[in-house]
Amino acid sequence: AREGPGGFYRGYFTTVAREIPFSLIQFPLYEGGKKRWSAYQGYQVSAIQAALCGSAAGGFAAAVTTPLDVVKTRLMLGKDAEGVAYKGTMDTVKRIYAEGGANRFLSGLGPRTMWISIG
C-alpha cells in the first residue's frame, strides 16, 4: 500500500520477458513431440500422451528460463536480504551474479521444473 499502483506492477515487464521465451520454447516442443509420437505409433496421440508431451516441453522450458525467473522474483521482492532495494533489471542481474556467480541464476531450478512439469 505504501508503494501505490507502481508497487503492484513491480516486475511486470520482467514477467513478460520471461513468459515470451518460455512460450517460444514450450509450444513448438509440445507440438513437435505430439507430431513425432503420432508418426512413431501411426495414429493420433491420446490425451494422456499429449499431456506427457506438454509436461516434458513445459519442464524443459522452465529449466531454460529459470535465470529469467530468478531475476523476476528478486525484482518483485523489491529488496535483497539486507533490505537494499533493487534498481531495475540490470542492477538485479549484476547483484545476483555478485552473490554467487552464474550458478545463482539457477536457484530453484529443480522445484520450478518439477512444478511446471506436473501442472
TAGI-V336273 format. One record per helix or strand. SS is the DSSP state (A for helix, B for strand). FROM is the first residue (numbers start at 1). LEN is the number of residues. If there is no record, write none. Layout:
BEGIN
SS FROM LEN
SS FROM LEN
END
This chain:
BEGIN
A 4 5
A 12 30
A 47 18
A 66 12
B 79 1
B 85 1
A 89 18
A 109 10
END
